[in-house]
Amino acid sequence: MRFLAIFRDRRGAAAAEMALVAPLLCAILIGSVELGHFMYNEHILAKSVRDGARYAARQSFANYDCSGEPSTTVRDNTRELVQTMLLSGGDDRMVNWAATTITVHERCVSTVTGTSNITENVSGIYDELALGGAPVVTVSATVPYSPVIGAAFGFSGVGLNLNASQQAAVMGI
């Protein structure tokens, strides 16, 4: 008789159910915070690279010779702008910039791209350039991801990188 009474007793059922569900809820909470942090850092990186491409695209045509690399000054200033809030040494935009790779490349787009049916209109400000086409600058960055909560729970983020790339046509302003 006492044995059957134990099975009919419902006291503590909510506590037992909560004990079973709590680890899953904690994992979802931690995962949500980490995913939000990842997306936030990805957004910061994309915005930084976009700002760097805009800056590099507004430099003088004299800084570009279609060799694949813009002038050293433009390249260094663009890298600094991508990494920091302001030129001349502001604060880093993200925490883990120590192992960052920031590249600045240029290429010239000619009037015909090589495919028989595709042509690009590069007239206007590019007409009188002796560069052989319109210079286009590409800024790319790769930053190792630094987790916000995961390190305490065994997620180190090692091997996980944030990547962004942006192109802009040089306007020679």
Secondary structure, 3 states (H helix, E strand, C coil): CHHHHHHHCCCCHHHHHHHHHHHHHHHHHHHHHHHHHHHHHHHHHHHHHHHHHHHHHCCCHHHCCCCCCCCHHHHHHHHHHHHECCCCCCCECCCCHHHCEEEEEEEEECCECCCCCCECCCCHHHCCCCCCCEEEEEEEEEEECCCCCHHHHCCCCCCCEEEEEEEEECCCC
